[in-house]
Amino acid sequence: MSETRSRLTARFAACADENRAALVTFTMAGDPDTATAAHILAALPAAGADVIELGMPFSDPMADGPAIQLAGQRALAAGQTLAKTLKMVAEFRQTDAATPIVLMGYYNPIYVYGVERFLSEAKTAGVDGLIVVDLPPEMDEELCLPALKAGISFIRLATPTTDEKRLPTVLKNTSGFVYYVSITGITGAATPDFDKVGQAVKRIRQHTSLPVAVGFGVKTPEHAIAIARGANGVVVGSALVDAVRTSLKDGKATATTVSSVTDLVQALARAVRATKRAL
């Protein structure tokens, strides 16, 4: 097993050994500017993030709700590029060799950058996995299979509308973990029905031995606790990028921007780590 793939496996295994879910945090690369975003990224592990999802800003983020859309717009306006995002990961790796990083976004920027170049540079930078929300399994040869060949996990989304017939197709080339979208719709749009989420996680586990992380709509420590009882991972994104937004003054970072994010991550981490999974 390659080094990059083993980071995700090792982290989920370590959390399982503690009988708890992993806290997976999402922040947007370059939001509100490259330097501040890098400070946030560097501070996440100490705040309690077990796995980091780093958003690749894109001008047409069709699966994202208002909070993450605005984060992407702020990042793009500040000059964030895919090359700068990869550089952020490489700089993070200079001081943290253990925390898995998953890049999340859309295919267009990767396609424009060049798939082969992107995968090579992502691997060198220390990227562990990819979540590319607009590439269905029918397009696996575009990016999924090349990523797996390069030693980078390709993490697939399963949703409330992914039925028993579709699920094996979705899971076929998935690696790292399965990301279960807890609501039908865009990120951060509603609060999940936690009972239904628990049932869905059990159903997915009948088809795969991969960890199942749950996201979309998880905003508070109370939400995280409800998800952590049954899932292998709890993903929080919109609430964190909203913490960035509310800390800004005239659109610029302030002295509280980094701590606004890390304070929330600490609260979420305490909740997740105090919650034992129902085995």
N, C-alpha and C positions, 0 to 999 in steps of 0.2 A: 504494500500500500504506500502511496506517495505521501510526502510530508504534508502537503496541503490538505489532502483528503482526510488524513489521520487527525488533524486538529478538530474538525467537527465531530468525528467519531469519539475521540478522547473526551471532549467536553461533555457531550451528552451522556457518555458512560460514567463520567465523574459525578454528574448530577444524579444519575440513576442510582449510583452507589450511596448517595446521600438521601435517596428516596424522595427526591423533589424534582420539580420541573426546572428547566433552564429559563432564565430571563433573556429574551432576545430583544434588543433595542434597535430601533430604526432612527437614524438621523440623515439629513440631506447633506451630501458633500457640497461645500461652498456656501452654506447658509449660516449666517447672513453674509459672510465673506470667507475667503479661503483660510485665513489665519485663525479666525474664531472657530470655524468648523473643525480645524485641525486640533485646537485646544479641547474642544468638546470630545472629539474622537479619542484623544489621548486620555481623557479623564473618565471615560465610561467604564473600563474594567474595574478600577478602584471603587467606583460608585456601586458596582454590583452587577454590571452587565456580563452575562456568560457568553453570549454570541452577539456580534454586532452586524446589523444590516446597514449598509451605507448606500444611500440613494444616489443614482446617477441622474442629475437633472435633465429634463427633456421638456420641450416646448408644448407637447401635446399629450400629457399624461392621462390617458382615458380611464384608467382604473382608480385614479386617486381622487380623494375628496378635496374640499377647499383648503384645508390646512396644509396638506402635502403639495398641492398645486402651487400655493403661494410660496412655500419653501423653495420649490424648484425655480419659480420665477425670480425670487430674491437671489438665488445662487447664480442663475444665468445672467441677471443684471449686473452682478458683481464680477462677472468674467470667468465663472467656473467652466471648465472643459473636462472632457473625459481624460485627457492626458494629466490634468491637474489632480483629478480624482485618483488615478493610479499612483501618482506621486505621493498623495496623502497616505495611501496604504503602505507604500514603501517606507515612508518616514515613520509611520506608526510601528512597523516591523523592526525598526532599529532598537526599540526599547521594549517591545512586547512580541515574543515569539510564540505565545500560547493561545491567545484569544482568537477564535475563528472570526473571519470577516467575510461576509457575503455581500456582493454588489447586487443591488436591486434596481430594476428600471425597465427600459424598453429597447427593442432591437435596433431601431433606426440609428441612434448614435454609434452603436457597435458596428453596424453594417457600413456606415460612412467611414468610420475609423479603419475598418478592415478587420475581418474576423480573425485571420491568422495573426496579424500584428497585435490585436487586442488580447488574444489568449496568451500569446507569448509574453507580453508585457505584464498581464495580470498575474500569470504564474510567477514571474520573476519578482513582482512586487510583494507577493504573499497573499493573494486572494485565494480563499478557500472554496467559494461557491458562487453561483449565479442564480438569480431569480429574474427571469425575463418574461413579464406577464403577458405579452402579446405574441408569444410563439407557442402555438399548440403542439401536441405530440406529432401531428402530421407533418410538422416542419422540423423534426429533430435533426435532419442532416444539415440544416442551416447553421446551428450553433450548439445544440445539445450534445450530439455525438462528437464533434470536434473538441468541445470542452472536456468531456469525459476522457477522451484520448490524451488531452493535455494534462490530465490529473486534477481538473477542477470540477467539483460537484455541480450538478444541475438540479436545482430544487424546483419541484413542480407544485402548482397550486391545485388543491381540490376544493370544491365549493359545495354549498347545500344542493346545487342542481346536478352534481356529479353522481349519476346513478350507478347501480351495480354493473351495468353493461359497459359503461364508460370508464369506470375506475381502473380496471386492469391496464387499459391503454394509457391513462394518465400516469400510472405508476411504473410503466415498463422500463423507462430509462432514468427514472428519478433516483437521485443519490443524495447523501448528506442527511436530509430529513424531508418530511412531507409538510407542506405549509397548508393548513386547513383554514380557509376563509370562512369566518364564523357567521357572516351575514351575506345576503344577496344584495350586491350593489357596490358602491365605492368605499374607499377607506374612510374610517371615522364617521360614517353616516348614521349609525344606529348602535344601540346596545344589543349584544347578542342574547339569544335565549339559551341560557347556560345548560339547561337540561337537554335541549336538542343538540347542543355542541358536544356534550358528553356522549350521547348516543352515536353521533357521527364519528367521533374519534374511535370508539369501540368498533364501528363498522369498518373503518379504514384499516385498523389493526388486523382485521381478519384477512387482509390482502397483502400486508407488508410487515416486515420486521423493522423497518426504519422508524426512528422517532417521529412523532407527530406534534408539530408546534401549531398553535392556534393564534390567529391575529385578526385584524380589522374590527374596530369597535371597542378594543380593550383600552380603557382610559384611566382607571383608578386602581389603587391597591385592592379594593374590594372586588373589582372585576378580575384582577389578576389572581386573587385567591380562588375565585369560582372556577377559573380555567385551570389553574395549577393542580386542582384535585384530581383531574383526569388526564391531562395532556402531558406530553414530555417537554413542552416548551410553551411559554407565553410571550407573544410578540406585541410590543407596544411601539407605535409610531406617531400617529396624529397628535397624541397628547404631548409628546416630546417636542415635535416641531412647533406646536402651538406655544410651548413654554419659551422657545426661542422668540417667536413673534411678539409675545406679550412683554418680553424684556427689552425690546428695541426702543430707541428714541429717534424719531425722524428716519426710521428705516435702518439705523446703524446700531451696531453692537454697543452694549453698555457694560459697566463693571459687574453686572449681575447676570449677564447672558449665559455664561458657562454654568454658574451655580444654579440657575433656574432649571437647567436640564438635569444636572447631577443630583440636585435635591430630590427631584421627582424619581429619578432612577433609584436612589437610595431607598425611598419609601416603597417603591415597587419591589425592589430586591428583598427588603425585610419581609414583606408580605409573602413573596414566593418562597423564600427560604424557610419561613415558619410553617408552610403548608405541606404536609406530607401527602404524597400521592396515594390515591385509592388503588391498590394493586389488584 
